[in-house]
């Protein structure tokens, strides 16, 4: 049984959690159906179809998963076309300006914050969220950024009476009430990221997260980041924790979704993405 990374107290100075992980896809519908219907994950954002993208969100227990199929992928380099785990957003622990200051102290520069606005039901223009990319941790193939949601965010289809924190708590409770769905999913456990310069990225992530040099990088108390040599900065795989590997194995096998089985880790047939399942112990107090 895999161990969760140790509690990280320093990261609270900069961010509270992984707000969401982004998938770039050729089509959003197949995986949205797989995650929400077959795997029974709570829908955090119903599937939307616009002239620029088709997208939807599901909840994993400790973060959300965004499925995004753009009408054009010219922003992505040739070596990182869909399907792609494109990056993840960090939820600031305090006002965004303070998180940006902390990142600078850790030696990481950020793009100027960009606010995204829309009208609420009363016709008022309100800020939904504000993003700022952490430049030294990002590349066109891998985007890591702060995402600060406004309490009054009025994005459809979310009710304006519920704050982003309240909505996530409701989704988390729904997943717990269902026992994690037929796979028994409890949350995101690890991200595996390839990088041309492992040492430099290790030092940057140690500085941002407060993880001790020489120890696993704890992006959250229960989520670790594994850096491995690679030609490009690219998230290679996601690992989810499950309550019982034997139950998850039986479910995947019965639906011909078990791509590989090492005994301790299951690989899910997932439209060309690397998605793994494993049993983990609870995060340390």
N, C-alpha and C positions, 0 to 999 in steps of 0.2 A: 504494500500500500504506500503510495507516494506521500511525502510530507509536504504540507503547505509552507510557504516561506514565512519566516518569523515576522512578528509584529514590527512595523516600521513607524516610529513616532515622528521622525524628522519630516516625512513627506507632508504632514499636516500643515507645515508652514507654507506649502506651495499649492497642493491640491488635495481633494478629499477622496476622489475615486476615479475610476475609468468611466466616463459618462457613456460612451458607446464605442463600438468597434465597427469600422466601415468595410463592407464588401462591395467591390465593383464587379458587375456581372453583365453578361450579354442579354439576359432576360431575368427579371426579378421573380416572375411567377413560380417557376419550378421550386426554387429553394424556399420561397415564402410559404408555399403549400407544404413542403416537407417539414419545415420548422414549426409552423403554426398548427397544421392539421395532423400530420403523421406523428410528430414528436410532442405535440400538445403544449408548445410554449405559448405563454400569454402574448397577445398582439398588443404592442405598445403604440403602433401607428398602423392603421389599416392601409392596405395597398392603395397607392395613389398613382394615377396616370396623368401626366402633363405633357406639354409639347417638348420639354427638355429632358425628362426622365420618368421612369416608372420606379417607385420605391415604396418600402414599407419597413417597419421595425418589429422585432420580437424581443422578449425579455428573457435573459439567461439566469437571473437570480441575483447577480452582483453587478450586472451591467446590461446594456441593451446592444442588440446587433442590428445594424442598418444594412439593408439590402438595396443597392442602388444600381439601376441599369440606365445609363445615360444614352441619349440618342446619338451622341458622338463622344469619342474617347481621345480626342486630339491632345488633351492635357496630359495624357499618359505616354511615357516613352515606349519604344517598340519592345523593349525587354520586359515590360510590365503591363501587358494588356489583360483585359478580363479573361477568365475569372481571376480575381486578385483580392487579397486581404490588404486594403490600401492604407490602413492606419487606424489610429484611435484618438479619442478626445479625452482630455483630463478635465475633471470638474474642479474649478478653483475652490479652495477651502475658505477663502475670504474674498473680499472684492478683487476683481481681476487685476487691478493696478498693483495690488500687493503681491499677487502671484507672479506678475511680470518682474517686479523688483527682486523677488526671491530667485527667479530663474537667472536674472542677470548676475546676482551674487554667486550663483553656481557656475557662471561662465557660459551661460546660454542666452543668446539674443533671440528676440521674438519680433515677428512682423507687427506693425501697428494694428491695434484691434480694429476689427470690422464688425459693425452692428448690422443685423438683419431685422427688418421691420415689416409689419403688416397692419391692417386695420382690424380692430376688434368689432364686436357686435354693435357697438355704439358709434362706429365710424371714426374712432380715435386711432391715430397712428401710435403703435406701441412697439417697443423693442422686444423681439422674441428671444434672441440669443446674440452673443458677441463672441467672435472667434479670434484667436491669435496663434499663429503657427510658431512652434519652437524650431528655429532654423537649423541649429547644429544637430538636431535629432531627426531632421526630415530630409526628404529628397522628392523629386517628382514621382518616384515609385513608392514612397512611404511617407505619409503625412501624420505628424504628431502635433497636436494643438490643444490649447486651452479652449473650452467651450463653457461660457457663463450664460446660464438661462435666466431670463428675467421672471420674477414672480408673476408678472401679469401677461406672460406669453400667451398669445391668442391664436396660435397656429391651429388650423383645422387638423384633426378632428378632436382635439383636446378640449375638455370643458374649461371655460375661463375661471370657474370657481375653484379649481384644483391647481395647486402649485406644482412645478416639476418634481419636487421632492415628494409631495403627496402622491402623485401619479405613480412614481417608481415604487413607493412603498406598497401601493395597491397591487401592482403587478407582481412584486416579490411575494406578497401574501398569497396571491392566486396560484403562483407556481408551487409554493410550499403546501398549500391546501390540496393540490393535485398530486403531491408526492414527487414532484419533478417530472410529471408526465410519464409515459411508458418507459422512457430511458432512465428515469430517476435523476435528472440533471439537477445539480445544486449550484453550478456557477462556472464562470470562466476560471481556469486554473493556471494556464501558461500561454505565453506567446513566444514563438521561436523566430528570431530575426537574423537574417544574414546581413553581413556588413563587410566592406573591404578593409575596414580598420577596427578590429575588435577591441584593441586596447584603448583607443581614443574614445570609442562609444561607451565602453565600460566605465571609464572615469567620468564621463558626462552623466551617465545614468546613476552612478553611485552618488555623484554630487547632488543631482536633482531629488533623488528618492531618499537620501540619507542612509542607503544601504552601506554596510561595512565592506571596504575593499577586500577582495578574496572570497566574499560570500555571495550567494544568489542575489540577484537584483529583485527586490520586492517592490513591484510597481504598486501593489496593494497588499494588505496583510495576507490575503489568500491568493494572490496572483503574482507569478514570477515572470521575468523576462529573461530568456536565454539568448545570448548573442553567440553566433557561430560565423566562421569565415564564409564570405560569399562575394561574388563579383559585383553585386549592387546592394544598396540598402533596400531590403525587401523582407516583409513578414512572410515566412515560409509556411507556418502552420499555427493553428489554434488548438489548445487542449481544454476540454471541459471535464469537470469532475462529476462523477455519478455516485449514487448511493451503493449500487451493487453492479459490479462488472458482469457477473453471470446473468443477471436479469437483462442488462443492456445487450449482452451478446445474443441471448435467445431472441430478443425482440428484433434486432437487426438481421439476424440470420433468417428469421421467419419471413422477412420482407425483402430479402436479397439485397440488403443495404450494408452488409459487412464486407468491406473491401480487403481488410487484412486484420490478423489477430496474432499478436506476439505473446499472448498469455497475460501480460500486464497492461497492455495498451490495445485498444480497438481503433481501427481506422474506418471512418464512415464514408460510403460512396456519396460524394457531395459535389456533383457538377464540376469536378476537376480541382476543387479546393482540398487542402490537407486539413482535415478535421479529425481530432483524436479524442477518445474517451478513456478515462482512468479513474480508479478509486483513489480518494485522497483522505488523509486525516484532517480533522478540523484545524483551523488556524490557531496558532499558539496565543494564549491570553497576553 
